[in-house]
Structures are given as structure tokens and as C-alpha cells.
Amino acid sequence: MFPTTEESQFNADAPILDVETIEAWQQDALLRYNLRTSYERWLSFCGITRINDNLVIVDYKINVWGGFNHNWLRITRILKSLAALGLMHEAKEFYGLLCQIRDKIEVSERTWEFWSSFDGHVG
């Protein structure tokens, strides 16, 4: 659902973005709209909603925020995918929420390094 320029360590069938695909995606409003829709669905899954144009966790989902788990790996993929495919605003807003809750969810330095690297999405 959120392709990146890197191979998935867990899904051998996950698509890998190349420069041409990224450029095409950035120029296609429908593709960006669909990605944004997937992002909004992800936020809902995580218990996140928008209040006055700000992301807020309204339902603390233990399977997402209760400590390191596979969803934290997805967060890295989502941030990088959004940034690479033309939704940098969305990547930054999600990262901003992560910055706000970082201490509450006890993110390791290693995980934080991955999350913080989303803007280096293309070589």
C-alpha cells in the first residue's frame, strides 16, 4: 500500500519504486489522491483523527502505540512513501505527531533514527 525505494525485509513481493515511477506519481493527481486516502485510513487504524487541522490520537491503540511492534516498521515505510510520492506535507504532519508523542510511547533511538530519515527518501 505504501511503496518505497527500498526492498522490504518482510515482504518479498512489495513493489520497489524507481525514479521514473516516482516522477510519474508526483505528476498524477489521482495517484496522490488515492495515496492520501490510504494514509487517512492508516491514521484511523492508529486511532488518529484531525481536530482543527491537527493530528491527535483519540484512541490509544495498544497494538500500535503500546511498544515496538510491526506497526512501527510500517510507520517508517509510510513516512518514506508519502515523502517520495509527493505527499511531503502529510509525511511532515505525521512526523510532527510522532515528535509530540515520542516520550509517551518510549521510542528507541534506533526506531527514531528510522522515523526521522523519511525525507531522505530518494538516493
Secondary structure as GFF3:
##gff-version 3
##sequence-region A 1 123
A	DSSP	alpha_helix	19	27	.	.	.	ID=ss1
A	DSSP	alpha_helix	29	45	.	.	.	ID=ss2
A	DSSP	beta_strand	48	51	.	.	.	ID=ss3
A	DSSP	beta_strand	54	57	.	.	.	ID=ss4
A	DSSP	alpha_helix	62	65	.	.	.	ID=ss5
A	DSSP	alpha_helix	70	84	.	.	.	ID=ss6
A	DSSP	alpha_helix	88	105	.	.	.	ID=ss7
A	DSSP	alpha_helix	109	116	.	.	.	ID=ss8
A	DSSP	three_ten_helix	117	120	.	.	.	ID=ss9
###
